[in-house]
Amino acid sequence: MRSDATTARRPVRIGNSSGFLGDRPEAAREMVEGGPIDVLTGDYLAELTMLILWKARQKDPDAGYAKTVLGQLEQVLGTCLDRGIKIVNNAGGLNPSGLAGQFTALAERLGLHPKIAYVTGDDLLPRIDELMAAGHPLAHVDTGQPLAHADGKPVTANAYLGGWGITTALHAGADIVICPRVTDASLVTGPAAWWHGWQRHDLDQLAGALAAGHVIECGPQATGGNYSHLHEVTDRRYPGFPIAEIASDGTSVITKHEDTGGLVSVGTVTAQLLYEIAEPAYLNPDVVAHFDTVTLEQQGPHRVRISGTRGTPPPETLKVCVNFLGGYRNTMTLVLTGLDIEEKAAWAQDELFAVLGGRDQFDDVDVRLLRFDRPDAPSNEQATAHLRITVKDRDPRKVGRRFSNATMELALGGYAGFHTTTPPSTESSYGVYWPTLVPAGEVSHVVVLPDGTRVGVPATVAEAHAADQPLRRIEPQTPPSTSVSERLIEAPLGRICAARSGDKGGNANVGLWTRDEAGYRWLRDHLTPDRLRELLPEAKDLEIRRYELPNLHALNFVIAGLLGEGVASSTRPDPQAKGLGEYVRSRLVPMPQDLLDGGTP
């Protein structure tokens, strides 16, 4: 706690205990009991999560928050109060006041008396018509289409709030701060600003905290989880959740508790810095953090220092996540075995859609032939391929059991060896993600303090500091073609670099980085957007934007539209592009023999 000047000057230790709704139940207890921390955070929200919480609220109007947080924090609430550990999370989702009430009831049952605050004001759904009437088109960020022209009616619309509401609540003495749709990193920037007494003009400090917050927001992804260089993670126990030790100047050290699994290295931190970003100028409501200015240094075992992060004023707009109910979908997967795979797949499609009365009756049909088979396979399973058929329509009757039952009519009258991976299934609803922007001044960011007082939190506007620190935008780069060494060998790209990939709405990002400058120079010169298209055939007609982060020896690519209308609607087997980076690493490319001889595994 901030009890005196000496305490206030030391770094604040902020530990993460959740990276998504459904994360490790024991993480909060392990974080609190594993060693000293000052703040316990938990990140529960994503674009898809907002739709999940909306569906829950249709069944129970008092729902809409991440219920799992109650069980997690029941284990540690008393300890946190005894030790002065603040609890900050975004588990409030669509109903932060409802979760505050649940925490109050939980505390009473445990005989505890925490001071609980919550943040609100992100929900713009009741104001959609008002905002459009005021001249705000709420256009789709990627397509430019105004919201008024969208097909359907929004069911959620939530602005991404910053961290100053959290700061205000902590200054007022709150023990628990429950947030709705704040940016993930705000769960760290808000407490860091409270601890160190930062002001809105402390842009470099805020940017440093934002970088640290981005690193720890996804839990063990920063401590060896989902890490390309598997051989580096020698402790294969479940990774310990990450801790950010943030100093008063905004520098930080990423670490984890002693005697926990996983790894904290320059590589694991680089991986998470590149996760789900676009340009290196990382926009947030309180500051723009320039990730191309970040420097990483291994300070000791499982300790990586983040320094040098520059900040500039935030944009005048806030991002808004709008979700629609797009309609209904169903998927059946047919198994094809042995010879004549492509002929069998064509026959199955023709026969199935003839039984159904044609493809054109559906709003959308997606058919993918997934080849796992090999000639003269040593086992039955290794001789199989999957024909994955997805249908979508606004009429649930078209894509329900009518569709899946029709596939079973091929069982005795179709291709040889017919069987499916699942029994016939019913339809499920799917959502469409619509990212847009709204002027920050249009959003009423409010914090409700433990005594019930409602305090407005003003937006940080760019003009306040633009004269001193102009906003720097990073444009995509395409390097000129360069001559390559004659000593080339064809090898997987992953022999040179690691990767981390993910979703940004309907776009996918792939970050790739090397261990050293020599590898980076080759990667920078070789991997152009056109060459990436060659490695990703499904992106051949899509826009690819490339950004350079030389301090990290990294490139980041944004593949526009690869995920369609977002994860809830995507028909890709990997709808969030989690495996996309590892696929790119597996592709064979000609690379200099010298780099491979240099020991890059």
Secondary structure, 3 states (H helix, E strand, C coil): CCCCHHHHHCCEEEEECCCCCCCCCCHHHHHHHHCCCCEEEECCCCHHHHHHHHHHHHHCCCCCCCCHHHHHHHCCHHHHHHHCCEEEECCCCCCHHHHHHHHHHHHHHHCCCCCEEEEECCECHHHHHHHHHCCCCCCCCCCCCCHHHCCCCEEEEEECECCHHHHHHHHCCCCEEECCCECCCHHHHHHHHHHHCCCCCCHHHHHHHHHHHHHHCCHHHHCCCCCCCHHHCCCCCCECCEEEEECCCCCEEEEECCCCECCCCHHHHHHHHCCCCCCCEEECCCCEEEHHHCEEEEEECCEEEEECCEEECCCCEEEEEEEEEEEEEEEEEEEEECCCHHHHHHHHHHHHHHHHCCHHHCCEEEEEEEECCCCCCCCCHHHEEEEEEEEEECCHHHHCHHHHHHHHCCCCCCCCCCEECCCCCCCEEEEEEEEEEEEHHHCCCEEECCCCCEEECCCCCHHHCCCCCCCCCCCCCCCCCCCCCCCEEEEEHHHCCEEEEEEECCEEEEEEECCCHHHHHHHHHHCCHHHHHHHCHHHCCCCEEEEEEHHHCEEEEEECCCCCCCCCCCCCCCCCCCCHHHHHHHCEEEEEHHHHHCCCC
